[in-house]
Amino acid sequence: MIDTPYGFMPSDAESAVADGTPTPTSTNVQMSPGEAALAEARALRDAGLTAAAERRLRDALAADPGHAEAHGALAELFEDDGHAAAAAEQFGRAAALDAGRTDWLRGQARTLALAGRPEEAVAACRELLARRPDSAAAHRETARLLLQLGSAGEAAGHLREALFLDPFDVDTAVRLGEALLAAGEPVAAIEAVQPALRRDPDRPEALVAAARCWIALDEPAKAERLLHRALAADPEDRAGAGPVLAGLAAVPAGALSRSYVRALFDGYADRFEEHLTGRLQYRAPEVLREMVDRAVRGLPPEAGRRGFPGAVLDVGCGTGLAGPAFRDLASRLHGADLSPRMVAKAAARGVYDRVDVAEFHDALAAEPGAWDLVVAADVLVYLGDLGSVLAAVAGGLAPGGLFAATVETWDGDGCRLGPSRRYAHGEDHVRQRAAAAGLEPLLVEPVSVRTERGAPVPGLALVLRRAA
């Protein structure tokens, strides 16, 4: 008989004699000291005697320091007791001793994350993926850790792989949508989430994720409907639809989000120039260059300008249509745009000294007082009230520097968002905001720089000057 934590049980030999089978020799059934200690430790752990189990596991490792199973069992014991760092160390030792046990690598990644060491956890996940590239679970865990580290784009890549390996997993599709949204790709995000909603139309997490995408794409009505569906499906609101709905109500009517503008132009980049210069007869760069030349000629020598060639920033540069028009005025010509795909096309033009992905205000704040000329061709139509816009321009201009821009206009006061999702600005609004920012209007002239449905769009072209 064998004495166990659960009482006396027949030994293997006794059972064999009882049923008439040959008894194995002692050399076949005898365990090594390390294996015996490991077996006893597991029984003690199952009985809830964790302190005694730890002692026996340490006995097993003292007898055989290279016993991978004992390291793994000790790691599990530490994890259960909440000692994440100690568990990670033991999982790492076990995984190093037995490359075939990917569960230990997964345990190491998990406990490193619990111990507040996400970079090391990602490294363990990458080692796991090197051994098991077909593990959807490993890709999901790697993505979760990368999101924790702020690497949303890389996380999205792993979630795409996980979804390829497990295409019907709705949770992975939702996580992919959230990662793409965090990476600033709302169009790709909604494309990832919508198939999951078709498979499970009442999944609250998917409904909320899709709503967040539509908010980023400036479609609040679609988002609101989805959020109400999420609340109906789960009145306890474990997916967090309520706070998103409250935040949506707090957004000013008509405000265009950065994500919306970026998504718009990322999707528009490949056909932008053909559409703008062909169908819409766009000519803002030529109009602004002619006005800058006239404004410069009209300035007296004592006006305090730095003169040209000077530092020129094409903010909201798009694919770089304005670059050639102003290249000869520039000792250095920089471009900036919110859309990465537009920036790539502008850089490929070979006209700019540098092109950055940056929002309007951020691009100007990057080099305060640096620019002799800032150009914004067909950009202010996406920026609404011009108060903070022109204040940012004034902050970016050198003393005596010029700002050349186009706006669409209307007969009313202030600004309004039209059906085309572009703002129109009243002339009084432009002049008042310019004065408040300390910008002197040198030229403000009515002009149409594009057509819409075959008709000229009323607008203004302006050249403003920062006081010397």
C-alpha positions as CSV (number, residue, x, y, z in Angstrom):
1,M,0.0,0.0,0.0
2,I,1.1,3.6,-0.7
3,D,0.5,6.4,1.8
4,T,-0.9,9.5,-0.1
5,P,-2.6,12.8,1.0
6,Y,-5.9,11.1,0.2
7,G,-5.3,7.9,2.2
8,F,-3.9,4.4,1.4
9,M,-4.1,3.1,-2.1
10,P,-2.8,-0.1,-3.7
11,S,0.6,0.2,-5.2
12,D,1.2,-0.6,-8.9
13,A,2.8,-3.9,-8.0
14,E,-0.1,-4.9,-5.7
15,S,-2.6,-4.1,-8.4
16,A,-0.7,-6.1,-10.9
17,V,-0.7,-9.2,-8.6
18,A,-4.4,-8.8,-7.9
19,D,-5.3,-9.0,-11.6
20,G,-2.8,-11.7,-12.5
21,T,-0.5,-9.6,-14.7
22,P,3.2,-9.9,-14.4
23,T,4.8,-7.6,-11.9
24,P,7.4,-5.2,-13.4
25,T,10.9,-5.3,-11.9
26,S,11.8,-2.6,-9.4
27,T,14.1,-1.0,-11.9
28,N,11.1,-0.3,-14.2
29,V,9.0,1.4,-11.5
30,Q,11.6,3.2,-9.4
31,M,11.7,7.0,-9.8
32,S,14.7,9.2,-9.4
33,P,14.8,11.4,-6.2
34,G,13.9,14.4,-8.3
35,E,10.9,12.8,-9.9
36,A,9.7,11.4,-6.6
37,A,9.9,14.8,-5.0
38,L,8.1,16.3,-8.0
39,A,5.3,13.8,-7.8
40,E,4.9,14.4,-4.1
41,A,4.9,18.2,-4.6
42,R,2.1,17.9,-7.1
43,A,0.0,15.9,-4.7
44,L,0.7,18.4,-1.9
45,R,-0.3,21.3,-4.2
46,D,-3.5,19.5,-5.3
47,A,-4.3,19.1,-1.5
48,G,-3.8,22.8,-1.0
49,L,-0.6,22.5,1.0
50,T,1.4,25.0,-1.1
51,A,4.2,25.7,1.4
52,A,5.0,22.0,1.7
53,A,4.7,21.7,-2.1
54,E,7.2,24.5,-2.6
55,R,9.7,22.7,-0.2
56,R,9.4,19.4,-2.1
57,L,9.9,21.2,-5.5
58,R,13.0,22.8,-4.1
59,D,14.1,19.4,-3.0
60,A,13.6,18.1,-6.5
61,L,15.7,21.0,-7.9
62,A,18.4,20.4,-5.4
63,A,18.6,16.8,-6.6
64,D,18.4,17.7,-10.2
65,P,18.8,21.5,-11.0
66,G,18.1,20.8,-14.7
67,H,14.7,19.3,-14.1
68,A,12.5,21.4,-16.4
69,E,9.2,20.0,-15.0
70,A,10.1,21.0,-11.5
71,H,10.9,24.6,-12.6
72,G,7.6,24.7,-14.4
73,A,5.7,23.4,-11.5
74,L,7.4,25.9,-9.1
75,A,6.5,28.7,-11.6
76,E,2.8,27.7,-11.5
77,L,2.9,27.6,-7.7
78,F,4.4,31.1,-7.6
79,E,1.8,32.4,-10.1
80,D,-1.1,31.0,-8.1
81,D,0.3,32.7,-5.0
82,G,0.6,36.1,-6.8
83,H,4.4,36.1,-7.0
84,A,4.6,37.1,-10.7
85,A,8.3,38.0,-10.9
86,A,9.4,34.8,-9.2
87,A,7.0,32.8,-11.5
88,A,8.4,34.5,-14.6
89,E,12.0,33.5,-13.6
90,Q,11.0,29.9,-13.1
91,F,9.0,29.8,-16.3
92,G,12.0,31.2,-18.2
93,R,14.3,28.5,-16.7
94,A,11.8,25.7,-17.6
95,A,11.4,27.0,-21.2
96,A,15.2,27.3,-21.7
97,L,15.6,23.6,-20.6
98,D,12.8,22.2,-22.8
99,A,12.2,24.1,-26.1
100,G,9.2,22.0,-26.9
101,R,7.1,23.3,-24.0
102,T,5.6,26.5,-25.4
103,D,3.2,26.7,-22.5
104,W,6.1,27.7,-20.3
105,L,7.0,30.5,-22.7
106,R,3.4,31.6,-22.7
107,G,3.5,31.5,-18.9
108,Q,6.7,33.5,-18.8
109,A,5.1,36.2,-21.1
110,R,2.0,36.3,-18.9
111,T,3.8,36.6,-15.6
112,L,6.3,39.2,-16.9
113,A,3.3,41.3,-18.0
114,L,1.8,40.8,-14.5
115,A,5.1,41.9,-12.9
116,G,5.0,45.2,-14.8
117,R,7.7,44.2,-17.4
118,P,5.8,44.5,-20.7
119,E,8.9,44.9,-22.9
120,E,10.3,41.6,-21.6
121,A,6.9,40.0,-22.0
122,V,6.8,41.0,-25.7
123,A,10.3,39.5,-26.1
124,A,9.0,36.2,-24.6
125,C,6.0,36.3,-27.0
126,R,8.3,36.8,-29.9
127,E,10.3,33.8,-28.9
128,L,7.0,31.8,-28.6
129,L,6.0,32.9,-32.1
130,A,9.4,31.9,-33.5
131,R,8.6,28.4,-32.2
132,R,4.8,28.5,-33.0
133,P,4.1,31.0,-35.7
134,D,0.7,29.3,-36.2
135,S,-0.5,30.1,-32.7
136,A,-3.4,32.5,-32.8
137,A,-3.4,32.8,-29.0
138,A,0.3,33.9,-29.1
139,H,-0.4,36.5,-31.7
140,R,-3.3,37.8,-29.6
141,E,-1.2,38.0,-26.4
142,T,1.6,39.7,-28.3
143,A,-0.8,42.3,-29.6
144,R,-2.3,42.9,-26.2
145,L,1.2,43.7,-24.8
146,L,2.1,45.9,-27.7
147,L,-1.0,47.9,-27.2
148,Q,0.0,48.3,-23.6
149,L,3.3,49.7,-24.8
150,G,1.6,52.1,-27.3
151,S,2.6,50.2,-30.5
152,A,-0.8,50.0,-32.0
153,G,0.3,49.5,-35.6
154,E,2.5,46.5,-34.7
155,A,-0.3,45.1,-32.5
156,A,-2.7,45.4,-35.5
157,G,-0.3,43.2,-37.6
158,H,-0.4,40.4,-35.0
159,L,-4.2,40.6,-34.7
160,R,-4.5,40.4,-38.4
161,E,-2.4,37.2,-38.3
162,A,-4.5,35.9,-35.4
163,L,-7.7,36.5,-37.4
164,F,-6.2,34.8,-40.4
165,L,-5.5,31.7,-38.2
166,D,-8.9,31.9,-36.4
167,P,-11.2,33.7,-38.9
168,F,-14.4,33.3,-36.9
169,D,-13.2,34.7,-33.6
170,V,-15.3,37.8,-33.1
171,D,-13.2,39.0,-30.1
172,T,-10.1,39.1,-32.3
173,A,-11.9,41.1,-34.9
174,V,-13.0,43.6,-32.3
175,R,-9.5,43.9,-30.9
176,L,-8.2,44.4,-34.4
177,G,-10.6,47.3,-35.0
178,E,-9.6,48.9,-31.7
179,A,-5.9,48.6,-32.5
180,L,-6.4,50.1,-36.0
181,L,-8.4,52.9,-34.5
182,A,-5.6,53.6,-32.0
183,A,-3.1,53.6,-34.9
184,G,-5.2,56.3,-36.6
185,E,-6.7,54.1,-39.3
186,P,-10.5,54.4,-38.7
187,V,-11.5,53.2,-42.2
188,A,-9.5,50.0,-41.8
189,A,-10.9,49.7,-38.3
190,I,-14.5,49.7,-39.3
191,E,-13.7,47.3,-42.2
192,A,-12.3,44.9,-39.5
193,V,-15.2,45.2,-37.1
194,Q,-18.2,45.1,-39.6
195,P,-17.7,41.3,-40.5
196,A,-17.8,40.5,-36.8
197,L,-21.0,42.4,-36.4
198,R,-22.6,40.5,-39.3
199,R,-21.7,37.2,-37.6
200,D,-22.9,38.4,-34.1
201,P,-25.1,41.5,-34.6
202,D,-25.9,41.9,-30.9
203,R,-22.3,41.6,-29.5
204,P,-22.0,44.7,-27.3
205,E,-18.2,44.9,-27.6
206,A,-18.4,44.9,-31.4
207,L,-21.2,47.5,-31.4
208,V,-19.2,49.8,-29.2
209,A,-16.0,49.3,-31.2
210,A,-17.9,50.1,-34.5
211,A,-19.4,53.2,-32.9
212,R,-15.9,54.5,-31.9
213,C,-14.9,54.0,-35.5
214,W,-17.8,56.0,-36.8
215,I,-17.1,58.7,-34.4
216,A,-13.6,59.0,-35.7
217,L,-15.0,59.1,-39.2
218,D,-17.3,62.0,-38.2
219,E,-20.5,59.9,-38.5
220,P,-22.1,60.6,-35.1
221,A,-25.6,59.4,-36.1
222,K,-24.3,56.0,-37.1
223,A,-22.4,55.8,-33.8
224,E,-25.3,56.8,-31.7
225,R,-27.5,54.1,-33.2
226,L,-24.9,51.4,-32.5
227,L,-24.4,52.6,-28.9
228,H,-28.1,52.4,-28.2
229,R,-28.2,48.9,-29.6
230,A,-25.3,48.0,-27.3
231,L,-27.2,49.3,-24.3
232,A,-30.3,47.3,-25.3
233,A,-28.3,44.1,-25.7
234,D,-26.5,44.6,-22.3
235,P,-28.4,46.9,-19.9
236,E,-25.5,46.5,-17.4
237,D,-23.3,48.1,-20.0
238,R,-20.2,46.0,-19.5
239,A,-18.9,47.2,-22.9
240,G,-18.9,50.8,-21.9
241,A,-21.5,52.2,-24.4
242,G,-22.8,54.8,-21.9
243,P,-19.6,56.9,-21.5
244,V,-19.0,56.9,-25.2
245,L,-22.6,58.1,-25.8
246,A,-22.1,60.8,-23.2
247,G,-18.9,61.9,-24.8
248,L,-20.6,61.9,-28.2
249,A,-23.2,64.3,-26.9
250,A,-20.5,66.7,-25.7
251,V,-18.9,67.1,-29.1
252,P,-19.9,70.4,-30.7
253,A,-22.2,70.0,-33.7
254,G,-20.3,70.1,-37.0
255,A,-16.8,69.6,-35.6
256,L,-14.5,67.7,-38.0
257,S,-12.2,65.3,-36.2
258,R,-8.5,64.9,-37.1
259,S,-9.2,61.2,-37.7
260,Y,-12.0,62.0,-40.1
261,V,-9.8,64.4,-42.1
262,R,-6.9,62.0,-42.1
263,A,-9.0,59.1,-43.2
264,L,-10.6,61.2,-45.9
265,F,-7.3,62.1,-47.5
266,D,-5.6,58.8,-47.0
267,G,-8.5,57.3,-49.0
268,Y,-8.3,60.1,-51.6
269,A,-4.5,60.2,-52.1
270,D,-4.3,58.0,-55.2
271,R,-6.8,60.1,-57.2
272,F,-6.4,63.4,-55.5
273,E,-4.5,65.3,-58.1
274,E,-6.4,64.0,-61.1
275,H,-9.7,64.8,-59.4
276,L,-8.7,68.2,-58.1
277,T,-6.9,69.7,-61.1
278,G,-9.1,68.0,-63.7
279,R,-12.7,67.8,-62.6
280,L,-12.6,70.6,-60.0
281,Q,-10.3,72.9,-62.0
282,Y,-8.2,73.6,-58.8
283,R,-5.8,76.6,-59.1
284,A,-5.1,77.7,-55.5
285,P,-1.3,77.5,-55.7
286,E,-1.1,79.7,-58.8
287,V,-3.5,82.3,-57.3
288,L,-1.6,82.4,-54.0
289,R,1.8,82.8,-55.6
290,E,0.6,85.7,-57.7
291,M,-0.8,87.4,-54.6
292,V,2.4,86.8,-52.6
293,D,4.4,88.5,-55.3
294,R,2.0,91.5,-55.4
295,A,2.1,91.7,-51.6
296,V,5.9,91.6,-51.5
297,R,6.2,94.3,-54.1
298,G,3.8,96.5,-52.2
299,L,5.8,96.4,-48.9
300,P,8.2,99.3,-48.2
301,P,11.9,98.5,-47.6
302,E,11.6,99.4,-43.9
303,A,8.7,97.0,-43.3
304,G,11.0,94.6,-41.5
305,R,10.7,91.5,-43.7
306,R,13.5,89.0,-43.8
307,G,13.2,88.8,-47.5
308,F,13.2,85.9,-50.0
309,P,14.5,83.3,-50.6
310,G,13.4,82.4,-47.1
311,A,12.0,79.6,-44.9
312,V,8.7,78.4,-46.4
313,L,6.2,76.0,-44.8
314,D,3.5,74.5,-47.0
315,V,1.1,73.4,-44.2
316,G,-1.6,70.9,-45.3
317,C,0.5,70.3,-48.4
318,G,-1.4,67.2,-49.6
319,T,0.4,65.6,-52.5
320,G,2.6,68.8,-52.9
321,L,0.8,70.7,-55.6
322,A,1.8,74.1,-54.1
323,G,5.5,73.0,-53.7
324,P,6.6,73.9,-57.3
325,A,4.8,77.3,-57.2
326,F,6.9,78.4,-54.2
327,R,10.1,76.5,-54.6
328,D,12.1,79.5,-55.9
329,L,11.0,81.6,-52.9
330,A,12.4,79.1,-50.5
331,S,15.9,78.7,-49.1
332,R,14.3,75.7,-47.4
333,L,10.8,74.4,-48.2
334,H,9.1,72.1,-45.8
335,G,5.7,70.4,-46.2
336,A,3.3,69.0,-43.5
337,D,0.1,67.1,-43.8
338,L,-2.1,65.0,-41.5
339,S,-2.4,62.2,-44.1
340,P,0.6,59.8,-44.3
341,R,-0.3,58.7,-47.8
342,M,-0.5,62.3,-49.0
343,V,2.9,63.0,-47.3
344,A,4.5,60.0,-49.1
345,K,3.3,61.4,-52.5
346,A,4.5,64.9,-51.7
347,A,7.9,63.6,-50.7
348,A,8.1,61.5,-53.9
349,R,7.7,64.8,-55.9
350,G,11.3,65.7,-54.9
351,V,10.4,69.4,-54.5
352,Y,10.5,69.7,-50.7
353,D,13.5,69.6,-48.4
354,R,11.4,67.8,-45.8
355,V,7.8,66.6,-45.5
356,D,6.3,65.6,-42.1
357,V,3.1,63.9,-41.0
358,A,1.6,66.6,-38.7
359,E,-1.6,68.3,-37.9
360,F,-1.9,72.1,-38.8
361,H,-1.3,73.4,-35.2
362,D,1.4,70.9,-34.4
363,A,3.3,71.7,-37.6
364,L,3.4,75.4,-36.8
365,A,4.3,74.8,-33.1
366,A,7.3,72.6,-34.1
367,E,9.4,75.6,-35.1
368,P,8.1,78.8,-33.4
369,G,8.9,82.0,-35.2
370,A,10.8,80.2,-38.0
371,W,8.9,80.8,-41.1
372,D,9.1,83.8,-43.6
373,L,6.1,82.4,-45.5
374,V,3.4,79.9,-44.5
375,V,1.1,78.7,-47.3
376,A,-2.2,77.0,-46.7
377,A,-3.9,76.2,-50.0
378,D,-7.4,74.8,-49.6
379,V,-6.7,73.8,-46.0
380,L,-8.7,76.2,-43.8
381,V,-11.9,74.7,-45.2
382,Y,-11.4,71.8,-42.8
383,L,-10.6,73.9,-39.7
384,G,-13.7,75.7,-38.7
385,D,-13.4,78.8,-36.4
386,L,-10.1,80.5,-37.4
387,G,-9.3,81.9,-33.9
388,S,-6.8,79.2,-32.8
389,V,-5.8,78.6,-36.4
390,L,-4.5,82.1,-37.0
391,A,-3.0,82.3,-33.5
392,A,-0.9,79.2,-34.4
393,V,0.1,80.9,-37.7
394,A,1.2,84.0,-35.9
395,G,3.3,81.9,-33.5
396,G,5.0,80.1,-36.4
397,L,5.8,83.2,-38.5
398,A,9.0,85.2,-38.1
399,P,8.5,88.9,-37.5
400,G,7.3,90.4,-40.8
401,G,6.5,86.9,-42.1
402,L,3.6,86.3,-44.5
403,F,0.6,83.9,-44.5
404,A,-1.0,83.0,-47.8
405,A,-4.2,81.0,-47.7
406,T,-7.6,80.4,-49.4
407,V,-11.0,79.9,-47.8
408,E,-14.4,79.3,-49.1
409,T,-16.8,82.0,-48.1
410,W,-20.5,82.9,-47.6
411,D,-22.6,86.0,-46.9
412,G,-23.3,85.3,-43.3
413,D,-21.2,85.8,-40.1
414,G,-18.7,83.4,-38.6
415,C,-18.3,80.0,-40.2
416,R,-20.6,77.2,-41.2
417,L,-20.1,73.5,-42.2
418,G,-21.7,72.9,-45.6
419,P,-23.1,69.7,-47.1
420,S,-19.7,69.0,-48.7
421,R,-18.2,68.7,-45.2
422,R,-16.1,71.8,-45.8
423,Y,-16.3,75.1,-43.8
424,A,-17.2,78.4,-45.4
425,H,-15.9,81.6,-43.6
426,G,-17.4,85.0,-43.7
427,E,-15.0,87.8,-44.6
428,D,-15.7,89.6,-41.3
429,H,-14.8,86.4,-39.4
430,V,-11.5,86.2,-41.3
431,R,-10.6,89.8,-40.6
432,Q,-11.6,89.8,-37.0
433,R,-9.7,86.6,-36.2
434,A,-6.6,87.9,-38.1
435,A,-6.6,91.1,-36.1
436,A,-7.0,89.2,-32.8
437,A,-3.9,87.1,-33.8
438,G,-1.9,90.2,-34.6
439,L,-1.9,89.6,-38.3
440,E,-2.2,92.5,-40.7
441,P,-4.3,91.9,-43.9
442,L,-2.2,92.9,-46.9
443,L,-4.5,91.4,-49.5
444,V,-8.0,89.9,-49.0
445,E,-9.7,89.3,-52.4
446,P,-12.7,87.4,-53.7
447,V,-11.7,84.5,-55.8
448,S,-12.8,81.0,-56.8
449,V,-10.1,78.4,-56.9
450,R,-12.2,75.4,-57.7
451,T,-15.6,74.3,-59.0
452,E,-18.3,72.1,-57.5
453,R,-20.8,70.4,-59.8
454,G,-19.6,72.6,-62.6
455,A,-20.1,75.9,-60.8
456,P,-17.4,78.1,-59.3
457,V,-17.2,77.9,-55.5
458,P,-17.1,81.4,-53.9
459,G,-14.0,82.0,-51.8
460,L,-11.3,84.4,-50.6
461,A,-7.6,84.5,-51.1
462,L,-5.6,86.3,-48.5
463,V,-2.1,87.4,-47.6
464,L,-1.6,88.3,-44.0
465,R,1.5,89.7,-42.3
466,R,2.9,89.3,-38.8
467,A,4.0,92.7,-37.5
468,A,7.7,93.3,-37.5
